[in-house]
Amino acid sequence: MLKRVVSAFGQWFSPDKNGAEEGFSPTRRGFFRKAGAGAAAVTGIGVLAKTAADALPKQDQGELYRQTNRSGEQELLERVHVLMSEQEKDQMVQGFIDSYSRKG
């Protein structure tokens, strides 16, 4: 069985022995056969890769969005607003003034 398959492939890829037929030389016919087989192989590999990629389990994008949204909402709710004292404000303003004068 294997010998028949190998010999069939050998006949398929080898140029015809009976000369030019239908306006093609044997070498041109062999080239087109090999090019066609190469194109079929590349297409087959592409289809196989796409099938393998599609077979992987996908996460539910909507659920992932809802989880992210929930965690963000929770973080915002846990934040506490703290007022700055006048001393902290003065220190911050003085820091801006000092850094501005150094760049100047």
Backbone as JSON, one array per atom type, in Angstrom:
{
  "sequence": "MLKRVVSAFGQWFSPDKNGAEEGFSPTRRGFFRKAGAGAAAVTGIGVLAKTAADALPKQDQGELYRQTNRSGEQELLERVHVLMSEQEKDQMVQGFIDSYSRKG",
  "N": [[0.83, -1.19, 0.0], [1.88, 1.26, 0.88], [3.97, 1.45, -0.92], [2.59, 1.83, -3.31], [1.45, 4.33, -2.89], [3.73, 5.94, -2.64], [4.9, 5.55, -5.15], [2.9, 6.62, -6.73], [3.01, 9.31, -5.98], [5.58, 9.83, -6.9], [5.22, 9.55, -9.67], [3.46, 11.6, -10.05], [4.9, 13.95, -9.45], [7.09, 13.8, -11.12], [8.32, 14.73, -14.34], [6.48, 14.15, -17.39], [7.22, 11.31, -19.43], [6.65, 10.99, -22.04], [7.04, 13.21, -23.65], [6.26, 16.51, -24.98], [3.03, 17.53, -24.37], [-0.11, 18.83, -25.14], [0.99, 21.34, -25.61], [2.79, 21.9, -23.56], [6.03, 21.67, -22.22], [7.84, 18.88, -20.82], [9.3, 19.66, -18.57], [8.14, 22.07, -17.83], [5.56, 21.24, -17.25], [6.08, 19.61, -15.03], [7.01, 21.57, -13.28], [4.69, 23.1, -12.89], [3.08, 21.21, -11.65], [4.5, 20.77, -9.27], [4.4, 23.35, -8.19], [1.66, 23.64, -7.85], [1.2, 21.6, -5.98], [2.73, 22.59, -3.87], [1.35, 24.98, -3.31], [-1.08, 23.89, -2.5], [-0.21, 22.56, -0.21], [0.64, 24.7, 1.43], [-1.79, 26.04, 1.73], [-3.24, 24.04, 3.04], [-1.79, 23.84, 5.44], [-2.31, 26.37, 6.47], [-5.09, 26.23, 6.85], [-5.17, 24.18, 8.73], [-3.8, 25.41, 10.88], [-5.57, 27.52, 11.45], [-7.82, 26.08, 12.23], [-6.82, 24.81, 14.49], [-6.31, 27.05, 16.09], [-8.89, 28.04, 16.41], [-9.99, 26.01, 17.86], [-9.11, 26.28, 20.42], [-10.09, 27.01, 23.77], [-12.12, 29.83, 24.38], [-12.19, 32.81, 26.31], [-14.95, 34.36, 27.9], [-15.57, 37.43, 26.74], [-17.3, 39.45, 27.55], [-17.82, 38.77, 30.22], [-15.25, 39.02, 31.3], [-14.94, 41.79, 30.99], [-16.95, 42.7, 32.72], [-15.97, 41.76, 35.18], [-13.6, 43.26, 35.43], [-14.69, 45.79, 35.47], [-16.2, 45.66, 37.81], [-14.16, 45.38, 39.75], [-12.84, 47.82, 39.45], [-14.88, 49.63, 40.14], [-15.22, 48.87, 42.79], [-12.77, 49.62, 43.88], [-12.9, 52.4, 43.59], [-15.03, 52.94, 45.31], [-13.93, 52.29, 47.76], [-12.09, 54.23, 48.28], [-11.13, 57.03, 50.23], [-11.97, 60.34, 50.86], [-9.76, 62.78, 51.76], [-9.15, 65.78, 53.29], [-6.7, 68.3, 52.66], [-4.44, 69.8, 54.91], [-3.79, 73.25, 55.77], [-1.07, 73.61, 56.1], [0.02, 71.47, 54.63], [-0.83, 72.22, 52.08], [0.6, 74.62, 51.76], [3.22, 73.6, 51.81], [3.2, 72.06, 49.47], [2.78, 74.02, 47.48], [5.08, 75.53, 47.86], [6.97, 73.61, 47.11], [6.39, 73.44, 44.34], [7.12, 76.02, 43.57], [9.85, 76.02, 44.2], [10.84, 73.98, 42.47], [10.22, 75.13, 40.02], [11.8, 77.42, 40.0], [14.33, 76.28, 39.9], [14.44, 75.16, 37.36], [14.47, 77.35, 35.73]],
  "CA": [[0.0, 0.0, 0.0], [2.76, 2.41, 0.97], [4.72, 1.53, -2.18], [1.72, 2.4, -4.33], [1.3, 5.77, -2.62], [5.0, 6.59, -2.95], [5.09, 5.55, -6.6], [1.93, 7.57, -7.3], [3.58, 10.64, -5.8], [6.72, 9.94, -7.8], [4.71, 9.8, -11.01], [2.77, 12.89, -10.05], [5.85, 15.04, -9.43], [8.11, 13.69, -12.17], [7.8, 15.14, -15.65], [6.04, 13.07, -18.27], [8.27, 10.75, -20.25], [6.24, 10.9, -23.43], [7.25, 14.44, -24.39], [5.36, 17.64, -24.83], [1.64, 17.21, -24.64], [-0.96, 20.0, -24.96], [1.78, 22.56, -25.69], [3.67, 22.07, -22.41], [7.2, 20.81, -22.19], [7.8, 18.06, -19.6], [9.82, 20.38, -17.4], [7.14, 23.06, -17.43], [4.45, 20.51, -16.63], [6.54, 19.22, -13.7], [7.05, 22.77, -12.46], [3.33, 23.47, -12.49], [2.61, 20.22, -10.68], [5.15, 21.04, -7.99], [3.88, 24.62, -7.68], [0.3, 23.36, -7.37], [1.29, 20.83, -4.74], [3.21, 23.52, -2.84], [0.25, 25.87, -2.94], [-2.04, 23.09, -1.73], [0.38, 22.3, 1.1], [0.58, 25.95, 2.2], [-3.19, 26.25, 2.07], [-3.6, 23.05, 4.05], [-1.19, 24.23, 6.72], [-3.06, 27.53, 6.96], [-6.39, 25.76, 7.35], [-4.9, 23.44, 9.96], [-3.46, 26.38, 11.93], [-6.8, 28.23, 11.81], [-8.66, 25.13, 12.95], [-6.22, 24.62, 15.82], [-6.52, 28.28, 16.86], [-10.31, 28.14, 16.74], [-10.35, 24.94, 18.79], [-8.74, 26.66, 21.78], [-11.23, 27.61, 24.49], [-12.07, 31.28, 24.45], [-12.8, 33.38, 27.5], [-16.09, 35.23, 27.63], [-15.08, 38.81, 26.81], [-18.25, 40.23, 28.35], [-17.61, 38.47, 31.64], [-13.98, 39.65, 31.67], [-15.2, 43.22, 31.13], [-17.73, 42.92, 33.94], [-15.08, 41.56, 36.33], [-12.72, 44.41, 35.51], [-15.51, 46.92, 35.84], [-16.54, 45.5, 39.23], [-13.0, 45.66, 40.59], [-12.61, 49.26, 39.39], [-15.91, 50.27, 40.95], [-14.93, 48.58, 44.19], [-11.63, 50.45, 44.29], [-13.37, 53.78, 43.74], [-15.88, 53.03, 46.51], [-13.11, 52.15, 48.96], [-11.27, 55.42, 48.48], [-11.64, 57.99, 51.21], [-11.55, 61.71, 50.55], [-9.12, 63.41, 52.92], [-8.8, 67.16, 53.01], [-5.33, 68.69, 53.0], [-4.35, 70.9, 55.87], [-3.18, 74.45, 55.21], [0.37, 73.4, 56.1], [0.33, 70.6, 53.48], [-1.01, 73.03, 50.88], [1.73, 75.55, 51.66], [4.39, 72.83, 51.44], [3.08, 71.68, 48.07], [2.98, 75.21, 46.67], [6.5, 75.87, 47.96], [7.68, 72.64, 46.27], [6.23, 73.86, 42.95], [7.91, 77.23, 43.36], [11.27, 75.65, 44.22], [11.19, 73.23, 41.26], [10.12, 76.04, 38.89], [12.95, 78.32, 40.0], [15.52, 75.5, 39.52], [14.43, 74.93, 35.91], [14.49, 78.61, 35.12]],
  "C": [[0.87, 1.26, 0.0], [3.56, 2.58, -0.32], [3.88, 2.16, -3.28], [1.58, 3.9, -4.15], [2.58, 6.51, -3.0], [5.21, 6.63, -4.47], [4.1, 6.49, -7.28], [2.43, 8.99, -7.15], [4.77, 10.86, -6.72], [6.28, 10.22, -9.22], [4.07, 11.18, -11.11], [3.78, 14.04, -10.17], [6.92, 14.95, -10.51], [7.5, 14.13, -13.49], [7.42, 13.92, -16.49], [7.18, 12.61, -19.16], [7.92, 10.77, -21.74], [6.24, 12.26, -24.13], [6.18, 15.49, -24.14], [3.96, 17.24, -25.23], [0.82, 18.45, -24.31], [-0.14, 21.29, -24.91], [2.7, 22.8, -24.51], [4.88, 21.16, -22.56], [7.16, 20.01, -20.89], [8.31, 18.81, -18.38], [8.82, 21.42, -16.91], [5.97, 22.39, -16.73], [4.84, 20.09, -15.21], [6.59, 20.41, -12.75], [5.66, 23.14, -11.98], [2.75, 22.48, -11.49], [3.2, 20.49, -9.29], [4.63, 22.34, -7.38], [2.47, 24.42, -7.14], [0.31, 22.58, -6.08], [1.79, 21.7, -3.6], [2.13, 24.45, -2.37], [-0.8, 25.12, -2.12], [-1.51, 22.8, -0.32], [0.31, 23.54, 1.99], [-0.85, 26.24, 2.63], [-3.64, 25.28, 3.15], [-3.03, 23.37, 5.41], [-1.93, 25.42, 7.31], [-4.41, 27.13, 7.54], [-6.21, 25.0, 8.66], [-4.59, 24.37, 11.12], [-4.71, 27.12, 12.39], [-7.71, 27.33, 12.61], [-8.13, 24.92, 14.36], [-6.44, 25.86, 16.69], [-7.98, 28.43, 17.28], [-10.74, 27.1, 17.76], [-9.99, 25.28, 20.23], [-9.94, 27.29, 22.48], [-11.04, 29.12, 24.6], [-12.75, 31.75, 25.73], [-13.95, 34.29, 27.06], [-15.65, 36.67, 27.83], [-16.01, 39.69, 27.64], [-18.05, 40.01, 29.83], [-16.29, 39.07, 32.13], [-14.16, 41.15, 31.87], [-15.95, 43.51, 32.42], [-16.87, 42.74, 35.19], [-14.15, 42.76, 36.51], [-13.49, 45.63, 35.98], [-15.86, 46.87, 37.32], [-15.36, 45.85, 40.12], [-12.67, 47.16, 40.58], [-13.62, 50.03, 40.22], [-15.64, 50.08, 42.44], [-13.78, 49.45, 44.69], [-12.05, 51.89, 44.48], [-14.22, 53.94, 45.0], [-15.06, 52.97, 47.79], [-12.24, 53.37, 49.23], [-11.96, 56.37, 49.45], [-11.08, 59.35, 50.87], [-11.01, 62.35, 51.82], [-8.71, 64.82, 52.52], [-7.36, 67.45, 53.43], [-5.38, 69.82, 54.03], [-3.69, 72.1, 55.17], [-1.66, 74.29, 55.13], [0.79, 72.53, 54.91], [0.19, 71.36, 52.16], [0.17, 73.96, 50.67], [3.01, 74.81, 51.25], [4.37, 72.44, 49.96], [3.34, 72.87, 47.16], [4.46, 75.6, 46.69], [7.35, 74.9, 47.13], [7.57, 72.98, 44.8], [7.09, 75.07, 42.64], [9.39, 76.9, 43.29], [11.67, 74.92, 42.94], [11.12, 74.13, 40.03], [11.35, 76.94, 38.83], [14.24, 77.59, 39.63], [15.58, 75.29, 38.01], [14.78, 76.21, 35.14], [15.6, 79.19, 34.48]]
}
